[in-house]
Amino acid sequence: MENYLQNLFLFRLVSVHLVAGLRDILFQKVGKLAATAVGGGFFLILVGHQTGYLRIDWQRVERDVSKTQSRITREAEQRLPQVSGLFHQAKDLIKKNVILSGSFGAGFLLGVAM
């Protein structure tokens, strides 16, 4: 029975590593293919624009960018009170505990440096 369990364990171990290896190879190939497709698409767009086959409506691009920028700004302003309150609380805590905060910062920097 013990020999059977050892063989079962080895079979599972080998099969898991085999599947993981095949998955890695597959993702490498798919990743290279996706990167090639995206890069090739950008290249074709550039060539098409340079030769005059593609025309870009820059006013529309600017309008879309400004709409997106205003939407992101609105969302950030809605979340600003939460973040601002947390920032002020952290700042007050650091001001009240200057020695502790300074020693923590120095220890952290020393830990990163080593």
C-alpha distances in whole Angstrom, upper triangle without the diagonal:
4,5,5,6,9,10,11,12,14,15,17,18,20,21,23,24,26,27,29,30,31,33,35,36,37,39,41,42,43,44,47,48,49,51,52,53,55,57,58,59,61,62,64,65,67,68,69,71,73,74,75,73,72,74,73,74,74,76,73,71,72,73,69,68,71,69,66,67,69,66,64,67,67,63,63,66,65,62,64,65,61,61,64,64,60,62,65,63,61,64,65,62,63,66,66,63,65,63,60,60,61,59,56,57,58,55,53,55,54,51,51,53,51
4,5,5,6,9,10,11,12,14,15,16,18,20,21,23,24,26,27,29,30,31,33,35,36,37,39,41,42,43,45,46,47,49,51,52,53,55,57,58,59,61,62,64,65,67,68,70,71,73,74,72,70,73,71,73,73,75,72,69,71,71,68,67,69,68,64,66,68,65,62,65,65,62,62,65,63,60,62,63,59,59,62,62,58,60,63,60,58,62,63,60,60,64,63,61,62,61,57,57,58,56,53,55,55,51,50,52,51,47,48,50,47
4,5,5,6,9,10,11,12,14,15,16,18,20,21,22,24,26,27,28,30,31,33,34,36,37,39,40,42,43,45,46,48,49,51,52,54,55,56,58,59,61,62,64,65,67,68,70,71,73,70,69,71,70,72,72,74,71,69,71,71,67,67,69,68,64,66,68,65,63,65,66,62,62,65,64,61,63,64,61,60,63,63,60,61,64,62,60,63,65,61,62,65,65,62,63,62,59,58,60,57,54,55,56,52,51,53,52,48,48,50,48
4,5,5,6,9,10,10,12,14,15,16,18,20,21,22,24,26,27,28,30,31,32,34,36,37,38,40,42,43,44,46,48,49,50,52,53,55,56,58,59,61,62,64,65,67,68,69,71,68,67,69,68,70,70,72,69,67,69,69,65,65,67,66,62,64,66,63,61,64,64,60,61,64,62,59,62,63,59,59,62,62,59,60,63,61,59,62,64,61,61,65,65,62,63,62,59,58,60,57,54,56,56,53,51,53,52,49,49,51,48
4,5,5,6,9,10,10,12,14,15,16,18,20,21,22,24,26,27,28,30,31,33,34,36,37,38,40,42,43,44,46,47,49,50,52,53,55,56,58,59,61,62,63,65,67,68,69,67,66,68,66,68,68,70,67,64,66,67,63,62,65,63,60,61,63,60,58,61,61,57,57,61,59,56,58,59,56,55,59,58,55,57,60,57,55,59,60,57,58,61,61,58,60,59,55,55,56,54,51,52,53,49,48,50,49,45,46,48,45
4,5,5,6,9,10,10,12,14,15,17,18,20,21,22,24,26,27,29,30,31,33,35,36,37,39,41,42,43,45,46,47,49,51,52,54,55,56,58,60,61,62,64,65,67,68,66,65,67,66,68,67,69,67,64,66,66,63,62,64,63,60,61,63,60,58,60,61,57,57,61,59,56,58,60,56,55,58,58,55,56,59,57,55,58,60,57,57,61,60,58,59,58,54,54,55,53,50,51,51,48,46,48,47,43,44,46,43
4,5,5,6,9,10,10,12,14,15,16,18,20,21,22,24,26,27,28,30,31,33,34,36,37,39,40,42,43,44,46,48,49,50,52,53,55,56,58,59,60,62,64,65,67,64,63,65,64,66,66,68,66,63,65,66,62,61,64,63,59,60,63,60,58,61,61,58,58,61,60,57,59,60,57,56,60,59,56,57,61,59,57,60,62,59,59,63,62,60,61,60,56,56,57,55,52,53,53,50,48,50,49,45,45,47,45
4,5,5,6,9,10,10,12,14,15,16,18,20,21,22,24,26,27,28,30,32,33,34,36,37,38,40,42,43,44,46,47,49,50,52,53,55,56,58,59,61,62,64,65,63,61,63,62,64,64,66,63,61,63,63,59,59,61,60,56,58,60,57,55,58,58,55,55,58,57,54,56,58,54,53,57,57,54,55,58,56,54,58,59,57,57,61,61,58,59,58,55,54,56,54,50,51,52,49,47,49,48,44,44,46,44
4,5,5,6,9,10,11,12,14,15,16,18,20,21,22,24,26,27,29,30,31,32,35,36,37,38,40,42,43,44,46,47,49,51,52,53,55,56,58,59,61,62,64,62,60,62,61,63,63,64,62,59,61,61,58,57,59,58,55,56,58,55,53,56,56,53,53,56,55,52,54,55,52,51,54,54,51,52,55,53,51,55,56,53,53,57,57,55,56,55,51,51,52,50,47,48,48,45,43,45,44,41,41,43,41
4,5,5,6,8,10,11,12,14,15,16,18,20,21,22,24,26,27,29,30,31,33,35,36,37,39,40,42,43,45,46,48,49,50,52,54,55,56,58,60,61,62,60,59,61,60,62,62,64,61,59,61,61,58,57,59,58,55,56,58,56,53,56,57,54,53,57,56,53,55,56,53,52,55,55,52,53,56,55,53,56,58,55,55,58,59,56,57,56,52,52,53,51,48,48,49,46,44,45,44,41,41,42,40
4,5,5,6,8,10,10,12,14,15,16,18,20,21,22,24,26,27,28,30,32,33,34,36,37,39,40,42,43,44,46,48,49,50,52,53,55,57,58,59,61,58,57,60,58,61,61,63,60,57,59,60,56,56,58,57,54,55,57,55,53,56,56,53,53,56,55,52,55,56,53,52,56,56,53,54,57,56,53,57,59,56,56,60,60,57,58,57,54,53,54,52,49,50,51,48,45,47,46,43,42,44,42
4,6,5,6,9,10,10,12,14,15,16,18,20,21,22,24,26,27,28,30,31,32,34,36,37,38,40,41,43,44,46,47,49,50,52,53,55,56,58,59,57,55,57,56,58,58,60,57,55,57,57,53,53,55,54,51,52,54,51,49,52,53,49,49,53,52,49,51,53,49,48,52,52,49,50,54,52,50,53,55,53,53,56,57,54,55,55,51,50,52,50,46,47,48,45,43,44,44,40,40,42,40
4,6,5,6,9,10,11,12,14,15,17,19,20,21,23,25,26,27,29,30,31,33,35,36,37,39,40,42,43,45,46,48,49,51,52,54,55,57,58,56,54,57,55,57,57,59,57,54,56,56,53,52,54,54,50,51,53,51,48,51,52,49,49,52,51,48,50,52,48,47,51,51,48,49,52,51,48,51,53,51,51,54,55,52,53,52,49,48,49,47,44,44,45,42,40,41,41,37,37,39,37
4,6,5,6,9,10,10,12,14,15,17,18,20,21,23,24,25,27,29,30,31,33,34,36,37,39,40,42,43,45,46,48,49,50,52,54,55,57,54,53,56,55,57,57,59,56,53,56,56,53,52,55,54,50,52,54,52,49,52,53,50,50,53,52,50,52,54,50,49,53,53,50,51,54,53,51,53,56,53,53,57,57,55,55,55,51,50,51,49,46,46,47,44,42,43,43,39,38,40,38
4,5,5,6,8,10,10,12,14,15,16,18,20,21,22,24,26,27,28,30,31,33,34,36,37,38,40,42,43,45,46,47,49,51,52,53,55,52,51,54,53,55,55,57,54,51,54,54,51,50,53,52,48,50,52,50,47,51,52,48,48,52,51,48,51,52,49,48,52,52,49,50,54,52,50,53,56,53,53,57,57,55,56,55,52,51,52,50,47,47,48,45,43,44,44,40,39,42,40
4,5,5,6,9,10,10,12,14,15,16,18,20,21,22,24,26,26,28,30,31,32,34,36,37,38,40,41,43,44,46,47,49,50,52,53,51,49,52,50,52,52,54,52,49,51,52,48,47,50,49,45,47,49,46,44,47,48,45,45,48,47,45,47,49,45,44,48,48,45,46,50,49,46,49,52,49,49,53,54,51,52,52,48,47,48,47,43,44,45,42,39,41,41,37,36,38,37
4,5,5,6,9,10,10,12,14,15,16,18,20,21,22,24,25,27,28,30,31,33,34,36,37,38,40,42,43,44,46,48,49,50,52,50,49,51,50,52,52,54,51,48,50,51,48,47,50,49,45,47,49,47,44,47,49,45,45,49,48,45,47,49,46,45,48,49,46,46,50,49,46,49,52,49,49,53,53,51,51,51,48,46,47,46,43,42,43,41,38,39,39,36,34,36,35
4,5,5,6,9,10,11,12,14,15,17,18,20,21,23,24,26,27,29,30,32,33,34,36,37,39,41,42,43,45,47,48,49,51,49,47,50,49,51,51,54,51,48,51,52,48,47,50,49,46,47,50,47,45,48,50,46,46,50,49,47,49,51,48,47,50,51,48,49,52,51,49,52,55,52,52,56,56,54,55,54,51,49,50,49,46,45,46,44,41,42,42,39,37,39,38
4,5,5,6,9,10,10,12,14,15,16,18,20,21,22,24,26,27,28,30,31,32,34,36,37,38,40,41,43,44,46,47,49,46,45,47,46,49,49,51,48,46,48,49,45,44,47,46,43,45,47,44,42,46,47,43,44,47,46,44,46,49,46,44,48,49,46,47,50,50,47,50,53,51,50,54,55,53,53,53,50,48,50,48,45,45,46,43,41,42,42,39,37,39,38
4,5,5,6,9,10,10,12,14,15,16,18,20,21,22,24,25,26,28,30,31,33,34,36,37,39,40,41,43,44,46,47,45,44,46,45,47,47,49,47,44,46,47,43,42,45,44,41,42,45,42,40,43,44,41,41,45,44,41,44,46,43,41,45,46,43,44,47,46,44,47,50,47,47,51,52,50,50,50,47,45,46,45,41,41,42,40,37,38,38,35,33,35,34
4,5,5,6,9,10,11,13,14,15,17,18,20,21,23,24,26,27,28,30,32,33,34,36,37,39,40,42,43,45,46,44,43,46,45,47,47,49,47,44,46,47,44,43,46,45,42,43,46,44,41,45,46,43,43,47,46,44,46,48,45,43,47,48,45,46,49,49,46,49,51,49,49,52,54,51,52,51,48,47,47,46,43,42,43,41,38,39,39,36,34,36,35
4,5,5,6,9,10,11,12,14,15,17,18,20,21,22,24,26,27,28,30,31,33,34,36,37,38,40,42,43,45,42,41,44,43,45,46,48,46,43,45,46,43,42,45,45,41,43,46,43,41,45,46,43,43,47,46,44,46,49,46,44,48,49,46,47,51,50,48,50,53,51,51,55,56,54,54,54,51,49,50,49,46,45,46,44,41,41,42,39,37,39,38
4,5,5,6,9,10,10,12,14,15,16,18,20,21,22,24,25,26,28,30,31,33,34,36,37,39,40,41,43,41,39,42,41,43,43,45,43,40,42,43,39,39,42,41,38,39,42,40,38,41,42,39,39,43,43,40,43,45,42,41,44,46,43,44,47,47,45,47,50,48,48,52,53,51,51,51,48,46,47,46,43,42,44,42,38,39,40,37,35,37,36
4,5,5,6,9,10,10,12,14,15,16,18,20,21,22,24,25,27,28,30,31,33,34,36,37,39,40,42,40,38,41,40,42,42,44,42,39,41,42,39,38,41,40,37,38,41,39,37,40,42,39,39,42,42,40,42,44,42,40,43,45,42,42,46,46,43,46,49,47,46,50,51,49,49,49,46,44,45,44,41,40,41,39,36,37,37,34,32,34,33
4,6,5,6,9,10,11,12,14,15,17,18,20,21,22,24,26,27,28,30,32,33,34,36,37,39,40,38,37,40,39,42,42,44,42,39,42,43,40,39,42,42,38,40,43,41,39,42,44,41,41,45,44,42,44,47,45,43,46,48,45,45,49,49,46,49,52,50,49,53,54,52,52,52,50,47,48,47,44,43,44,42,39,39,40,37,35,36,36
4,5,5,6,8,10,11,12,14,15,16,18,20,21,22,24,25,27,28,30,31,32,34,36,37,38,36,35,38,37,39,40,42,40,37,40,41,37,37,40,39,36,38,41,39,37,40,42,39,39,43,43,41,43,46,43,42,45,47,44,45,49,48,46,49,52,50,50,53,55,53,53,53,51,48,49,49,45,44,45,44,40,41,42,39,36,38,38
4,5,5,6,8,10,10,12,14,15,16,18,19,21,22,24,25,27,28,30,31,33,34,35,37,35,33,36,35,37,37,39,37,34,37,38,34,34,37,36,33,35,37,35,33,37,38,36,36,40,39,37,40,42,40,38,42,43,41,41,45,45,43,45,48,47,46,50,51,50,50,50,47,45,46,45,42,41,42,41,37,38,39,36,33,35,35
4,6,5,6,9,10,10,12,14,15,16,18,20,21,22,24,26,27,28,30,31,33,34,36,34,33,35,34,37,37,40,37,34,37,38,35,34,37,37,34,35,38,37,34,38,40,37,37,41,41,39,41,44,41,40,43,45,42,42,46,46,44,46,49,48,47,50,52,50,50,50,48,45,46,45,42,41,42,40,37,37,38,35,33,34,34
4,5,5,6,9,10,11,12,14,15,16,18,20,21,22,24,26,26,28,30,31,32,34,32,31,34,33,36,36,39,37,34,37,38,35,34,38,38,34,36,39,38,36,39,41,38,39,43,43,41,43,46,44,42,45,47,45,45,49,49,47,49,52,51,50,53,55,53,53,54,51,49,49,49,46,44,45,44,41,40,42,39,36,38,38
4,5,5,6,9,10,10,12,14,15,16,18,20,21,22,24,25,26,28,30,31,32,30,29,32,31,33,34,36,34,31,34,35,32,31,35,34,31,33,36,34,33,36,38,35,36,40,40,38,40,43,41,40,43,45,43,43,47,47,45,47,50,49,49,52,54,52,52,53,50,48,48,48,45,44,45,44,40,40,42,39,36,38,39
4,5,5,6,8,10,11,12,14,15,17,18,20,21,23,24,25,27,28,30,31,30,28,30,29,32,32,35,32,29,32,33,30,29,33,32,29,31,34,32,30,34,36,33,33,37,37,36,38,41,39,37,40,42,40,40,44,44,42,44,47,46,45,49,51,49,49,50,47,44,45,45,42,40,42,41,37,37,39,36,33,35,35
4,5,5,6,9,10,10,12,14,15,16,18,20,21,22,24,26,27,28,30,28,27,30,29,32,32,35,33,30,32,34,31,30,34,34,31,32,36,34,32,36,38,36,36,40,40,38,40,43,42,40,43,45,43,42,46,47,45,46,50,49,48,51,53,52,51,52,49,47,47,47,44,42,43,42,39,38,40,38,35,36,37
4,6,5,6,9,10,10,12,14,15,16,18,20,21,22,24,25,26,28,26,25,28,27,30,31,34,32,29,32,33,30,30,33,33,30,32,36,34,33,36,38,36,36,40,40,39,41,44,43,41,44,46,44,44,48,49,47,48,52,51,50,53,55,54,54,54,52,49,50,50,47,45,46,46,42,42,43,41,38,39,40
4,5,5,6,8,10,10,12,14,15,16,18,20,21,22,24,26,27,25,23,26,25,28,28,31,28,26,28,30,27,26,30,30,27,29,32,30,29,32,34,32,33,36,37,35,37,41,39,37,40,43,41,41,45,45,44,45,49,48,47,50,53,51,51,52,50,47,48,48,45,43,44,44,40,40,42,39,36,38,39
4,5,5,6,8,10,11,12,14,15,17,18,20,21,22,24,26,24,23,25,24,27,27,30,28,25,27,29,26,25,29,29,26,28,31,30,28,31,34,32,32,36,36,35,37,40,39,37,40,42,40,40,43,44,42,44,47,47,46,49,51,50,49,50,48,45,46,46,43,41,42,42,38,38,40,38,34,36,37
4,6,5,6,8,10,10,12,14,15,16,18,20,21,22,24,22,21,24,24,27,27,30,29,26,28,30,28,27,31,31,28,30,34,33,31,34,36,35,35,39,40,38,40,43,42,40,43,46,44,43,47,48,46,47,51,51,49,52,55,54,53,54,52,49,49,50,47,44,46,45,42,41,43,41,38,39,40
4,6,5,6,9,10,10,12,14,15,16,18,20,21,22,20,19,22,21,24,25,28,26,23,27,28,25,25,29,29,27,29,32,31,30,33,35,33,34,38,38,37,39,43,42,40,43,45,44,43,47,48,46,48,51,51,50,53,55,54,54,55,53,50,50,51,48,46,47,47,43,43,45,43,40,41,42
4,5,5,6,9,10,11,12,14,15,17,18,20,21,19,18,20,19,22,22,25,23,20,23,25,22,22,25,26,23,25,28,27,26,29,31,30,31,34,35,34,36,39,38,37,39,42,40,40,44,45,43,45,48,48,47,50,52,51,51,52,50,47,48,48,45,43,45,45,41,40,43,41,37,39,40
4,5,5,6,9,10,11,12,14,15,17,18,20,19,17,20,19,22,22,26,24,21,24,26,24,23,26,27,25,26,30,29,28,31,33,32,32,36,37,36,37,41,40,38,40,43,42,41,45,46,44,45,49,49,48,50,53,52,51,52,51,47,48,48,46,43,45,45,41,40,42,41,37,38,40
4,5,5,6,9,10,10,12,14,15,16,18,17,16,19,19,22,23,26,25,22,25,27,25,24,28,29,27,28,32,31,30,33,36,35,35,39,40,39,40,44,43,41,44,47,45,45,48,50,48,49,52,52,51,54,57,56,55,56,54,51,51,52,49,47,48,48,45,44,46,44,41,42,43
4,5,5,6,9,10,10,12,14,15,16,14,13,16,16,19,20,23,21,19,22,24,22,22,25,26,24,26,29,28,28,31,33,32,33,36,37,37,38,42,41,40,42,45,44,43,47,48,47,48,51,52,51,53,56,55,54,56,54,51,51,52,50,47,49,49,45,44,47,45,42,43,45
4,5,5,6,9,10,11,12,14,15,14,12,15,14,17,17,21,20,17,20,22,20,19,23,24,22,24,27,27,26,29,31,31,31,34,36,35,37,40,40,38,40,43,42,41,45,46,45,46,49,50,48,51,54,53,52,54,52,49,49,50,48,45,47,47,43,42,45,43,40,41,43
4,5,5,6,8,10,11,12,14,13,13,15,15,19,19,23,22,19,22,25,23,22,26,27,26,27,30,30,30,32,35,34,35,38,39,39,40,44,43,41,43,47,45,44,48,50,48,49,52,53,51,54,57,56,55,56,55,51,51,53,50,47,49,49,45,44,46,45,42,43,44
4,5,5,6,8,10,10,12,11,10,13,14,18,19,22,21,19,22,25,23,23,27,28,26,28,31,31,31,33,36,35,36,39,40,40,42,45,45,43,45,48,47,47,50,52,50,51,55,55,54,56,59,59,58,59,58,54,55,56,53,50,52,52,49,48,50,49,45,46,48
4,6,5,6,9,10,10,9,8,10,10,14,15,18,17,15,19,21,19,19,23,24,23,25,28,28,28,30,33,32,33,36,37,38,39,43,42,41,43,46,45,44,48,50,48,49,53,53,52,54,57,57,56,58,56,53,53,55,52,49,51,51,48,47,49,48,45,46,48
4,5,5,6,9,10,10,9,11,11,15,15,19,18,16,19,22,20,20,24,25,24,25,29,29,29,31,33,34,34,37,38,38,39,43,43,41,43,46,46,44,48,50,48,49,52,53,52,54,57,56,55,57,56,52,52,54,51,48,50,51,47,46,48,47,44,45,47
4,5,5,6,8,9,9,12,13,17,18,21,21,19,22,25,24,24,27,28,28,29,32,33,32,35,37,37,38,40,42,42,43,47,47,45,47,50,49,48,51,54,52,52,56,57,55,58,61,60,59,61,59,56,56,57,55,52,53,54,50,49,51,50,47,48,50
4,6,5,6,5,5,9,11,14,16,19,19,18,21,23,22,23,26,27,26,28,31,32,32,34,36,36,37,40,41,42,43,47,47,45,47,50,50,49,52,54,53,53,57,58,56,59,62,61,60,62,61,57,57,59,56,54,55,56,52,51,54,53,49,50,52
4,6,5,6,5,6,8,12,13,16,16,15,18,20,20,20,23,25,24,26,29,29,30,32,34,35,35,38,40,40,41,45,45,43,45,48,48,47,50,52,51,51,55,56,55,57,60,60,58,60,59,56,56,58,55,52,54,55,51,50,53,52,48,49,51
4,6,8,8,9,11,15,15,19,19,18,20,23,23,23,26,28,27,28,31,32,32,34,37,37,38,40,42,43,43,47,47,45,47,50,50,49,52,54,53,53,56,57,56,58,61,61,59,61,60,57,57,58,56,53,55,56,52,50,53,52,49,49,52
4,6,8,10,13,16,17,21,21,20,23,25,25,25,28,30,30,31,34,35,35,37,40,40,41,43,45,46,46,50,51,49,50,54,53,52,55,57,56,56,60,61,60,61,65,64,63,65,64,60,60,62,60,57,58,59,56,54,57,56,52,53,55
4,5,7,10,13,15,18,18,18,21,23,23,24,26,28,28,30,32,33,34,36,38,39,39,42,43,44,45,49,49,48,49,53,53,51,54,57,56,56,59,60,59,61,64,64,63,65,64,60,61,62,60,57,59,60,56,55,58,57,53,54,56
4,7,10,13,16,19,18,18,21,23,22,24,27,27,28,29,32,33,33,36,37,38,39,41,43,44,45,49,49,48,49,53,52,51,54,57,56,56,60,61,60,62,65,65,64,66,64,61,61,63,60,57,59,60,56,55,58,57,53,54,57
4,7,10,12,15,15,14,17,19,19,20,23,24,24,26,28,29,29,32,34,34,35,38,39,40,41,45,45,44,46,49,49,48,51,53,52,53,56,57,56,58,61,61,60,62,61,58,58,60,57,54,56,57,54,52,55,54,51,52,54
4,7,9,12,12,12,15,16,17,18,20,22,22,24,26,27,28,30,32,33,34,36,37,39,40,43,44,43,44,47,47,47,49,52,51,51,55,56,55,57,60,60,59,62,60,57,57,59,57,54,56,57,53,52,55,54,51,52,55
4,6,9,9,8,11,13,13,14,17,18,18,20,22,23,24,26,28,29,30,32,34,35,36,39,40,39,40,44,44,43,46,48,47,48,51,52,52,53,56,57,56,58,57,53,54,56,53,51,53,54,50,49,52,52,48,49,52
4,6,5,6,9,10,11,13,14,16,17,18,20,21,23,24,26,27,29,30,32,34,34,38,39,38,39,42,43,42,45,47,47,47,50,52,51,53,56,56,55,58,57,53,54,56,54,51,53,54,51,50,53,53,49,51,53
4,5,5,6,8,10,10,12,14,15,16,18,20,21,22,24,26,26,28,30,31,32,35,37,35,36,40,40,39,42,44,44,44,47,49,48,49,53,53,52,55,54,50,51,53,51,48,50,52,48,47,50,50,46,48,51
4,5,5,6,9,10,10,12,14,15,16,18,20,21,22,24,25,27,29,30,31,34,36,35,35,39,40,39,41,44,44,44,47,48,48,49,52,53,52,55,54,51,51,54,51,49,51,53,49,48,52,51,48,49,52
4,5,5,6,9,10,10,12,14,15,16,18,20,21,23,24,26,27,29,30,33,34,34,35,38,39,38,40,43,43,43,46,48,47,49,52,53,52,55,54,50,51,53,51,48,51,52,49,48,51,51,47,49,52
4,5,5,6,9,10,11,12,14,15,16,18,20,21,22,24,26,27,28,32,33,31,33,36,36,36,38,41,40,41,44,45,45,46,49,50,49,52,51,47,48,50,48,45,48,49,45,44,48,47,44,45,48
4,5,5,6,9,10,10,12,14,15,16,18,20,21,22,24,26,26,30,31,30,31,34,35,34,36,39,39,39,42,43,43,44,47,48,47,50,49,45,46,49,46,44,46,48,44,43,47,46,43,45,48
4,5,5,6,9,10,11,12,14,15,16,18,20,21,23,25,25,29,30,29,30,33,34,34,36,39,39,39,42,44,43,45,47,48,48,51,50,46,47,50,47,45,48,49,46,45,49,48,45,47,50
4,5,5,6,8,10,11,12,14,15,17,18,20,21,23,24,27,28,28,29,32,33,32,35,37,37,38,41,42,42,44,46,47,47,50,48,45,46,48,46,43,46,47,44,43,47,46,43,45,48
4,5,5,6,9,10,11,12,14,15,16,18,20,21,22,25,27,25,27,30,30,30,32,35,34,35,38,39,39,41,43,44,44,46,45,42,43,45,42,40,43,44,40,40,43,43,39,41,44
4,5,5,6,9,10,10,12,14,15,16,18,20,20,24,25,24,25,28,29,29,31,34,34,34,37,38,38,39,42,43,43,46,45,41,42,45,43,40,43,44,41,41,44,44,41,43,46
4,5,5,6,9,10,11,12,14,15,17,19,20,23,24,24,25,28,29,29,31,33,34,34,37,39,39,40,43,44,44,47,45,42,43,46,43,41,44,45,42,42,45,44,42,44,47
4,5,5,6,9,10,11,12,14,15,17,18,21,22,22,23,26,27,26,29,31,31,32,35,36,36,38,41,41,41,44,43,39,41,43,40,38,41,42,39,39,42,41,38,41,43
4,5,5,6,9,10,10,12,14,15,16,19,21,20,21,24,25,24,26,29,29,29,32,34,34,35,38,39,39,41,40,37,38,41,38,36,39,40,37,36,40,39,36,39,42
4,5,5,6,9,10,10,12,14,15,18,20,19,20,23,24,24,26,28,29,29,32,34,34,35,38,39,39,42,41,37,39,42,39,37,40,41,38,38,42,41,39,41,44
4,5,5,6,9,10,11,13,14,17,18,18,20,22,23,23,26,28,28,29,32,33,34,35,38,39,39,42,41,37,39,41,39,37,40,41,38,38,42,41,38,41,43
4,5,5,6,9,10,11,12,15,16,15,17,20,21,20,23,25,25,26,29,30,31,32,35,36,36,39,37,34,35,38,35,33,36,37,34,34,38,37,34,37,40
4,5,5,6,9,10,10,13,15,14,15,18,19,19,21,24,24,24,27,29,29,30,33,34,34,37,36,33,34,37,34,32,36,37,34,34,38,37,35,37,40
4,5,5,6,9,10,12,14,14,15,18,19,20,21,24,25,25,27,29,30,31,34,35,35,39,37,34,36,39,36,34,38,39,36,36,40,39,37,40,43
4,5,5,6,9,11,12,12,14,17,17,18,20,22,23,24,26,28,29,30,32,33,34,37,35,32,34,37,34,32,36,37,34,34,38,37,35,38,40
4,5,5,6,9,10,10,11,14,15,15,17,19,20,21,23,25,25,27,29,30,31,34,32,29,31,33,31,29,33,33,30,31,35,34,32,35,37
4,5,5,8,10,10,10,13,15,15,16,19,20,20,22,24,25,26,29,30,31,34,33,29,32,34,32,30,34,35,32,33,37,36,34,37,40
4,6,7,8,10,11,13,14,15,17,19,20,21,23,25,26,27,29,31,32,35,33,30,33,35,33,31,35,36,33,34,38,37,35,38,41
4,6,6,7,9,10,11,13,15,16,17,19,20,22,23,25,26,28,29,32,30,27,30,32,29,28,32,32,30,31,34,33,32,35,37
4,5,5,6,8,10,10,12,14,15,16,18,20,21,22,24,25,26,29,28,25,27,30,28,26,30,31,28,29,33,33,31,34,36
4,6,5,6,8,10,10,12,14,15,16,18,20,21,22,24,25,29,27,25,27,30,28,27,30,32,29,31,34,34,32,35,38
4,6,5,6,9,10,11,13,14,16,17,19,20,21,23,24,27,26,23,26,28,25,25,29,29,27,29,32,31,30,33,36
4,5,5,6,9,10,11,12,14,15,16,18,20,21,22,25,23,21,23,25,23,22,26,27,24,25,29,28,27,30,32
4,5,5,6,9,10,10,12,14,15,16,18,20,21,24,23,20,23,25,23,22,26,27,25,26,30,29,28,31,34
4,5,5,6,9,10,11,12,14,15,17,18,20,23,22,19,22,25,23,22,26,27,25,27,30,30,29,32,34
4,5,5,6,9,10,11,12,14,15,17,18,21,19,17,20,22,19,19,23,24,22,24,27,26,26,29,31
4,5,5,6,9,10,11,12,14,15,16,19,18,15,18,20,18,17,21,22,20,21,25,25,24,27,29
4,5,5,6,9,10,10,12,14,15,19,18,15,18,21,19,19,22,24,22,23,27,27,26,29,32
4,5,5,6,9,10,11,12,14,17,16,14,17,19,18,18,21,22,21,23,26,26,26,29,31
4,5,5,6,9,10,11,12,15,13,11,14,16,14,14,18,19,17,19,22,22,22,25,27
4,5,5,6,9,10,10,14,13,11,13,16,15,14,17,19,18,19,23,23,23,25,28
4,5,5,6,9,10,13,13,11,14,17,16,16,19,21,20,22,25,25,26,28,30
4,5,5,6,8,11,10,9,12,14,13,14,17,18,18,20,22,23,23,26,28
4,5,5,6,9,8,6,9,11,11,11,14,15,15,17,19,20,21,23,25
4,6,5,9,10,8,10,13,13,14,16,18,18,19,22,23,24,26,28
4,6,9,9,9,11,14,14,15,17,19,19,21,23,24,25,27,29
4,6,5,6,8,10,11,12,14,15,16,18,20,21,22,24,26
4,6,5,6,9,10,10,12,14,15,16,18,20,21,22,24
4,5,5,6,8,10,11,12,14,15,16,18,20,21,22
4,5,5,6,9,10,10,12,14,15,16,18,20,21
4,6,5,6,9,10,10,12,14,15,16,18,20
4,5,5,6,9,10,11,12,14,15,16,18
4,5,5,6,8,10,10,12,14,15,16
4,6,5,6,9,10,10,12,14,15
4,5,5,6,9,10,11,12,14
4,5,5,6,9,10,10,12
4,5,5,6,9,10,11
4,5,5,6,9,10
4,5,5,6,9
4,5,5,6
4,5,5
4,6
4
